[in-house]
Amino acid sequence: MFGKLREKLKSFVKRVEEEVEKEEEEVEKKGLLDRILTVEIKEKDVDKALDELEIDLLEADVALEVVDALREKIKQKLVGKKVRIGTDKGKIIEEAVKEAVSEILETSRRIDLIEEIRKAEKPYVIMFVGFNGSGKTTTIAKLANWLKNHGFSVVIAASDTFRAGAIEQLEEHAKRIGVKVIKHSYGADPAAVAYDAIQHAKARGIDVVLIDTAGRSETNRNLMDEMKKIARVTKPNLVIFVGDALAGNAIVEQARQFNEAVKIDGIILTKLDADARGGAALSISYVIDAPILFVGVGQGYDDLRPFEKEWFLERIFGEENA
Ligand SMILES: Nc1nc2c(ncn2[C@@H]2O[C@H](COP(=O)(O)OP(=O)(O)OP(=O)(O)O)[C@@H](O)[C@H]2O)c(=O)[nH]1
């Protein structure tokens, strides 16, 4: 997972370390080791390595604006930093890079889903949006399962009335996890299906309504308008964008477009188990300023894990890439 990102950032650390070592050697050559205790990291020590890092990160599917921001942050943290001669320079440089990555992952809103659901009036409504095949339906089933395991009752609205087989696919998942689906027939108004599901939940005191919507692309005006209508009618507490991490940079663009149409509150990234690059995971929150709430790490119902910054950083900077 995220192997490429890990490799690229680690090699940046190594390159800067080598440059700082050269500074140390200079001091040594001049016979000043007994008087000079520290060397300062200079702009020239990092600039070349940053140029290489820039290309490396783009290759790892990191969005351009994230590459720029990261470059700026790393430079700011490293240039002028004084490093004691003889200390582990790699560690110090890596710490600065890790801090920069950590800052990129910060968003202005943080969401504790359990807390939000508990606080809100019933039912708490979550609408899922995304591209075709991003893993929306599977993710809804996983989240329904997760919510059930946390003691919440759930109903799902089959508002993908567009794609053949979508309703049956959802029903099959729902049956396996023991959750009711509210459906109409194909071609029905998805907003009406969602509305019915909310009424159903209200009447029975169900905690959460999950609205499945058809996969769509930002170029399809009608479907984008339909999505806006579902949001208008249902006034969801949360709009979640489901994106396939394997689509790399493309999903960052998709998220941007979806965010313009309906404000996205949170993100679920799927197929991280197969994502060797990691660029999308690093970029998407920064670009639309919405947190990654969960990540999909497999096809089973339990393969959904809450996204934690520390977990991500550990995968990139930890000793082992487990
Ligand atoms: N490896 C892996 N596969 C996943 C994950 N999440 C979903 N998938 C698979 O991705 C494929 C597409 O998932 P669906 O849930 O059908 O996609 P969808 O977004 O509902 O499709 P549309 O209805 O066209 O929007 C399925 O084969 C899923 O099993 C994940 O986290 N890891």
The ligand as an ORCA input file, in Angstrom:
! r2SCAN-3c Opt
* xyz 0 1
  N     -10.163     -4.716     -3.866
  C     -11.210     -3.950     -3.567
  N     -12.298     -3.977     -4.362
  C     -13.344     -3.183     -4.056
  C     -13.315     -2.306     -2.932
  N     -14.490     -1.638     -2.913
  C     -15.221     -2.071     -3.962
  N     -14.536     -3.007     -4.674
  C     -14.949     -3.715     -5.890
  O     -15.164     -2.776     -6.932
  C     -16.152     -3.238     -7.835
  C     -17.184     -2.150     -8.120
  O     -17.936     -1.916     -6.962
  P     -19.473     -1.475     -6.986
  O     -19.850     -1.288     -5.580
  O     -20.260     -2.387     -7.805
  O     -19.363     -0.079     -7.750
  P     -20.418      1.100     -7.896
  O     -19.690      2.365     -7.671
  O     -21.647      0.843     -7.103
  O     -20.797      1.067     -9.391
  P     -21.880      2.006    -10.073
  O     -23.201      1.469     -9.649
  O     -21.573      1.849    -11.522
  O     -21.631      3.365     -9.569
  C     -16.734     -4.501     -7.193
  O     -16.174     -5.622     -7.807
  C     -16.272     -4.401     -5.735
  O     -16.124     -5.644     -5.116
  C     -12.109     -2.289     -2.103
  O     -11.965     -1.539     -1.136
  N     -11.104     -3.127     -2.482
*
